[in-house]
C-alpha cells in the first residue's frame, strides 16, 4: 500500500507556488496571526485561573 499522506508544511509550500494563492495567503496572514495569538493568550489565562 502506498503512503499518500503529505505534511502540512509540504502542502503549504506547494500551494504557495501558485501566485494567486500566495497573494491571498499573505493578505489574510495578519488576521490569522492575530486570531492565533488571541487563542494562545486565552489558553494561558484559563490555565492560570485553574491554578488559583
Secondary structure by P-SEA (a helix, b strand, c coil): cccccccaaaaaaaaaccaaaaaaaaaaaaaaaaaaaaaaaaaaaaaaaaac
